Amino acid sequence: EQAADSAMGTGKYRQLAMGQGQADAALSMLREGAEEGHWVCLQNVHLVVSWLGVLEKELRSLKPAPTFRLWLTTEPHPRFPPILLQQSLKVTFEAPPGLKKNLQNAYSMWSPSFVGEGSASRAQLLFIVAWFHAVVQERRTYIPQGWSKFHEFSFADLRSTAAIISSSDTENPPWETVHGLLDNAIYGGRIDNVFDQRILRTCLQAYYSEAHTSTGGRTARPLPNTQIVVPCTNEHAKFLGLINKLPDVDAPALFGLPPNIERVVQQANSNRITAQLKTMATAAVASGGWDRDKMAQQMKPLLELWQTLTSGSSVLKPVKKGMAATLPVDVFVAMEAESAHNLINTVNKMMAAIASVLRGSELLTSTVRDAAVSLAAGLVPPKWSDVWEGPESPALWLQAVVDKTSAIDGWLEKVQSGATLSAPLSLSSMFNPAVFLNALRQQTARQTNVAVDELKLVCQWGGNGNVGALPVTINGTVLQGALFGGGLLSEARLDTPTVSPLPPCVIGYIPQSQEDPSPDATSVALPVYEGLDRSKLLTQLRMPCKNKDQDRWILAGCSIFVSPE
């Protein structure tokens, strides 16, 4: 917009955020802009990729004025029309790496007159605005622990926040209003994970506080996790001088993150690169045509592994039928066993078909070819992963499927003997742990005559607290972002592994009105994810911590996982 104002004059820039129902408005704006020679910007077109073909046709029919320009903003999308990409000049924008460069970028955008036009209190607040913006952006370096995923925080957020601060009473800022706007509309509007939202809210409370300004003659406190006190001045040069003295490399502690987080980042980057290489390998195998001898060599380890896993195992046998299950958890186990054996049979038939084709005893079909190409390239066939999205490695996926099925078979035998919840369980041995928790909740509601929506999940780490009418012991969980010893959370060390094992935990459902065995004042609710990539949120469990120490573990990105893999 600033570039348009500079090149064309004010009033000749139009923009529209794309989404459902905006197609007609976008075409109308496009035609008007082409006729009058304005600049038009359509934002977030990755949300309407199916409509971009219409846009292409419209562009071919336009006869624009010489000064007309069309800008499209988008995130990467696999179905973005290649012709439209080829016709466009492409610009990639990334925030400058590091908190220091991020702040330098902000103050290069803010002129000395903009910073100095108000009081020293306003200038202090603007520095806090820039610092907070840099912190939330730089936490993206530490995905999935800094944030669970990449959130599109941009300069527009910084500019909007600066405008809010500038239009407020800077001597007595309306903190609650500022928190609400940033949490619900500006930064928070880009977040779709409730625990990422909680991190944002905690950052807002920490940074946007009167404690860090000199309003009212008070002495400003250092910014969180630093020794930096915001200067009480409105001179642009003094703020820039402070920024230039910052270190070029950020310590994780600056963002409230643990010292071992670099291991998490390296692991996530390694997984991402491996996935990209596997995708390339799939394309190479598919484009190379079907070479039976070569494919036989590539498939031999997996075929032998599957033979080893299933020989002498009961997983290929039909599900044992007992008396009809009536209790919700028993029904869940029976359905889980049936689904597991169906998946095993699907995999077994495909592996047998691939082996037969490679021996030359059966004809090659497109289904067999697609599955073999995926496996040879180190990928799980989509039809299998659609049923259960487990490890990316086919060998690990096959091992996990057999292990889970065997565990569920053992559980089914306990159901048939009336001992469903008598032994400790591992959520990682289930294909659908979320369904199990829901079944446990329904069974508790039935047994206690309490409505399902009036029950809450509670837990006890050691001891025998009140965890409801149907207590279940869960083991095999791991913790990331902290250590758990002596009954309390403690800081992870530099040499701490990416995840550390947790002791068994007793969970259960109790009425909402009943007191939680883990009081809010001395515990923190941590998210429980199915996988280390934090893409599947399962539930939350409270863990004991020191009084008023909750924000520390929230900012550290502490999370529980059902297994270390």
N, C-alpha and C positions, 0 to 999 in steps of 0.2 A: 504493500500500500504506500509506504514511504517512497519507494522507487517510482511508482506511478505518479504520485504527487509531484515528484521532482522532475520527471520527464514530460508529463502531460498537463500538469496543473491539477488543482484540487477538483474533486467531483467527477473524475473520469475513471474511477476504479469501482468495479462491482465484484462482489464475492458471494458465494453460496456454499453452505455446508451440505454435501450430498447425503441422502438417506432415503428411506421409503417415502414415496409421494412427492419427491422433488424433481422428477424428470421433466415435467411440463414447465416448471419454473426455470429450470436450467436452460432448456431450449429457447424459451422466451428471452432470457437474459443474454444468451449467446447471440441470437439474431439481432437484438437491439444493440449489443456492443459492437458486432461486426459492421452494422450500418452506420453507427455514430463514431466508430474508431476508438472505442474505449478499451480498457484492459479488463478482462473478465477472469476471475479465479474460481474454479470449481474444486472444493476441498474434499478430501477423503473419498476419491472416486473408487478406491478399492472396495468400498461398501456396495457399489452398484456396478460390478464388472459385467453383469449380464446386459446392462444398458449401454455399455460403451460401443457396441456395434452400431446402435442408433446414432450415437455421437459421431462416429466415423462417417456415416452417410451424410449427416448434416454438414459436417466440415467440407465434404466434397462438393456440396451444392451451394455453399456460401460464396459470396463475392464481397469480401471484407474491404473496408477502408484501409489505406496503407498503415495507419497508426494502430490498428486493432492487434491485440495480443491475447492469446488464450493460455492461461496457466492452469495446470492440473497438479494437485498434490495427492500422493498415494503412498501407501505402504507396499512392500513387495507382495505380489500375488501371482500364483502359478497360472491363473487363467486371464491375466491381463493381455489384451489383444496385441500380438507382436507387430502388426502393421502400424498401429497407433504409436507404439514405442519407436519404431523406425522413423516415423514422420516427425518425431519430437526431438527437441534439444533437451537432453537429460541433465539434471543437476541433482547431486546427492548432498543432503545437508546432515551433518552430524555435529552434536554438541562437542566443543573442544574438550579433550581429555584432561582430567585433573581439576581439582577445585580452584587452584590458582588461575589457570587459564580460563576457566568458566567465569570467574569473577572479573578478570581482565576484559573478557568479551562483553560482559554486562556494562562495565564502566566505559568501554569504548563506544557503546550504544548511547549511554547517557552523557550528554555534554556537560561541561562545567557550569553552564548557565542553568541547566535543568536541575542539577544537584544543589546549586547555590541559591535558587530562587526563593526558597522558604527558610524556615528556622533550622537551627542545629538539630532539633528533635526530629524534624521531617527527614533530614539527611541521615540521621542515625537509623531511622526506620527503613529508609531505602537501602541502607547497607545490609540490614537484617533481611530484607526482601531478597536481595541478590545472594546473600549467604545461604538462606533457606533454599532458594531455587537451585543453587549449585549442589547442595547436599542431596536433594531428592533426585537430581539428575545423575550425580556421581554414584549414588547407591546402585544404579543400574549396572555398574561395572561388576557388581558382585551377585548377579543373578545366578541361581534362584534364591539366594539367602538374603541379599539386600532387598530385593523385590522378588516375588514369585515368578514374574514375567516382565517383559519390556513394556513400560508405559510411556506413551508418547508425550512426555513433558517437553514444552517448547518455549521459545522466546515470547510467544503470545501470552503464555501464562505469566511470565515475568512482567511483561508490559501491563497486563490487566491488573496484576496485584499492585504494581507501582501506581497505577491510576486510582485504585481504591484507597491506598494509603494517602496519596496526595490530596484527595478530596475529603479526607476524614479530619477530625480534630487531632492533630499530631501531638498536641500537648497532653491530651487525655484520650488516647486512642480507644475506640470501641472494640476491645479485644474479642468479645464474644461474637460480634458481627463479622469481624475479619475471619475468625476461625470458621464460622459457618459458611461464609462465601467460598473460602479456599477449600474447605472440606467437601462441600456439596456441589459446587458449581465449577470451580477452576481446575485445581489439581485433582480433587476427588472425582470429578466427572469423567476422568480417564481411567479410573480403576474399577475392576470388576471382581476383585478378590477381597472378601471381608477382612482378612487378616492383613493384607496390604493396606486396606483402608485404615485399619487400626494403627499401623506403623505411621501412616501419614498424619493421623490425628495426634499421635504421640509427639511427632516432630513439630506440629503446629503449636501444641501446648508448650513445648520446650523452647522454641525460638521466638514465637510471637508473644512475648511477655514483657511487662514493664520492668522486670528485673534487669534487662539488658540495655535499657535506655537511661538517660540522665534527666528525664522529665521530673519536674517538681523538686529539683535540686538534689535528688538522690545520687548515690554512687552506683554506677552501672557495674553489674557482675559480668564476668567473662562469658562468652558464648559457650554453649554446651560442648564438653569434651575438648576444650581449648583453654589457653591462657589469654585469649584475645578479648580486649575490652573495646567496644565500639567507640571511636573518637567522638567527642562532643563538639562537632564543628560542621559547617556546611561547605567546606572547601574540598572540591573534587580532587585536588592534587594530594591532599593528606590521606584520603581514602585509598587512592591509587598507590601511594607510597607504602601503605600498610599491606596492600594486596601483593605488591612486588616483593615484599620480604617473606612471603609465605614459601614453604618448601615446594619444590617441583613435583615431588612424589608424595602422595597421600598415604598416611597410615590408616589402616582399617578402623582404629579406635576413634578417629576423627568423626566417623559416622555411627559410632556406638556398636561397631561390629567386632567379633572376637579375632584374636591374632592369627588363628589357624584358618581363616576364611580363604586365603589364597589357594589352599588345597581344594576347597570346594569349587572355586572358579576354574582351576586347572582341570578338574574332573569334568565339569560341565562343558568346557571348551573341547576337551578331548572327545567327549561323547558326540558333540555337535559335528566335529570334523570327521569322526568315524562314520556318522550317518550320511554325511555328504559324499564321502568316498564310496560308501556302499551304493548310494544312488547312482553315482557315475559308473560303478562296476556293473550294476544291473543293466544300464543302457548299453554298455560295451558288450555284455554277454548277449543281450537281445539282438543287437545289430550284427553280431557275428554269425548269425544263422545257427542251425541245429547241427552240431557235430557230436554224434553219439559217443564216440570214443573219448573225446575231451570231456563231455558232460558226465560220462561214467566215472572218470577219474575225479572230477570235482564233487560228485555226489556220493562217492564211496564212503567217506568218513561219516556222513550223516545217516546213510542207510545202515551202516554197521552200528552206529550209536543207537538208532531206533530199535534195531534187533536186540541189542544188549539190554536196553531199558525195559522192553516188553516181554522178553523171554523169561519164563518162570514167574511172571507177575500176574496178578488177578485183574489188571486194568483192562485187558481185552475181553474179559468175561462179562456176561450180562449183569446188570445191577441186581443185587439180591432183593427180592420182594418179600416184605414182611407184612404185618398188619397195617391197615390204612392209618396214616398219621393224621392227628387232629390238632395237636398243639402247634402254634406258629413256628417255633424253632425246629420241631420235628419235620414239619412240612418243608421248611427251608432246606434241611439236610437232605431230604429225599429228592427235592428238585435239583439241588446242587449236584448230587450224585448222578442223577439222570443226565443233566447237562454236561457234566464232566465226561461221562462215558460216550455221549454222542460226539463230543469233540475228539476224544481218543479214536473212535471209530472212523471219523472223517479223516483224521491224520493218517491212520493206519491204511485206509483204502488208497489214499493218494500216494503214500510211500510205496505201497505194493504195486500200484500202477506205474510209478516212475521206474521201479526196479524191473518190471516186466518189459517196458518200452526199451530200457537200456540193454536188456538181454535179447531184444528183438522178437519177443513172443507176442507183443501187442503193438497195435498201430499208435502212432503219436497223435494226440488230440491237442487242441489249443489249451484246454484246461490243464492237462498234464505239463505241457510245454511251459506255460506261465508259472506254474508252481515250481518246476525244476529250475527255471531261470532265476527266480527270486532266491531260492535256497542256495544255488551255486554262487550267487553274488553276495551271500551273507545276510539275506533279508528274510523275514518271516512272510510267507504268502499272505496277501491282504485278506483272503477269505478265512484264514485262520485267525489273524489278529483282530478281525472284526468281531469274532466271538469272544476272544480274550486278548487284551493288549498287554502282553507280558514283556520279557526281555527282548531287546532288539536282535540279539544273536540267535540264530535258529537252534544251535546246540543247547544253549541255556534255556531257550523257550521250550524245547522238547523235554528237557530234564524237569523243568518246573511243572509242566502239564502232567507228567507222570507222577511226580512227587505229590502234587495237590490231589490228584485223583486217588492215589493210595491213601492219603490222609483222610479224605472224605469217606472212602470205603470203611476205614477203621471207625470213623465217627458214626457212620450209619449202623454199624454193628452195635454200638452203645445205645443208639436210639431204639433199636429193636429189643434191647435188654432193659430199657427204661432208665438208662443212666446218661442221658444226653449231655448234661452240663456238670457231670461229676468230676471231670478231669480238666486241667488247664488247657486252654485253646490258644492257637496262634492265628491271628487274623491273616497272616501271609499264606496260610494253607488253604484259604478260601478263594474262589474265583470272584465272589461278590460279597465282600465283607460288609458293605453298606446295607445290603438286604438282610444280612444276619442281625445287625444292630436294630433294624426296623422290626424284625421278627421278635427279637428279645423284648423290645418295647411293647409290642402288641400282646405278647404272652404275659408280661408284667401287668399290663392294664387289665387283662382278663382275670388274672389271679387276684388282684387287689381291688377290683371294681372301681378303678380310677380311669377317667378318660385319657386316651392316648396323648392328646395335646396338652394335658396337665402333668405330664411326666417329664423329668429331666435326667440326663445322663450324669452320673457322678462316679468318682473313682477313689481308691485308697491305695497309696504306694507303701505297702508294708502295714502291719497291724490289722485290726479287724474293725474298721469303722462301719457305720451304717450305710450300706450301698444297695439297699432295697431287698425285695422279696426273692429276687432271682440273681444272686451274686455269681459272677463269672470271672475266673482268673485268666488273664491274658498274659502271655509271655512272648518273647522274641522281638519286642519293640526296641527301637534305638532312638537316640537323641542327637540332634545337631544344633550347634550354636552355644552349647554349655556342657558342663559336667553335672552329674547328679550323684552326690555322696553325702553321707551323714544326714540324709533326710532332707537336704536342701539343694537348690541349684547353686552352682559355683562357676566361676569363669573358666572357659577353656584355655589351655596353654598353647603355645606356638607348636609344640610337638604332638598335640592331641589329634587323633585321627578325625576324619571328616564326620564320622558318627561314632557314638559310644553306646554300649549296651545298657539297657534299663532293667531294673529288677521286675519281677512279676507284678502285675497291677490287677486289683480286683475292681471290676466295673459293675454297674447295675443302674436301674432306673428307680427314682423316688418321686413323690409328688412335688410339684413346684413350691408348695408352701412349706415343705420340710427343709430343715437346715442342712446345708451342704457339709459333708465331712471335711472339706477343704475350704476354710473361710476365705472370702475375697481379700481380706487384709493381709493374709500370709500365704497367698498362692497366686499363680498366674495361669490363665487359660492358654494352652498352646494348641495349635492346629495339629491334627493327625492326618498325614498324607499316605496314600498307597505307595507312591514311588518317590525316589530322591529328586525327580525333576519337579515335584510339587504341582503337577498338573491335575491330580485327582484328590480333592479334599474329601476326607472321610467324615471326620467329626472333630471335636475338641475335648481335651482332658486337662484338668487342673493339676499343676505341680507345685509343691511347697517351695516357698522362697522367703527371704527376709522381708520384714515389714517395709512397705514403701519402696520395694526394689523391683516392682513389676515393670516399669518403663524400661529398665535396663535390659531385661530379657526380651521385651517386645522389639526394641531397636536392634538387638543382636540377631533377630530373625530366628529365634529358637523354634524348633518344630520337632514333632515326633513322627516316626515312620514305622510302618508295620513290619518292615524287615530291612536289613542293611543293604539290599540289592535293588 
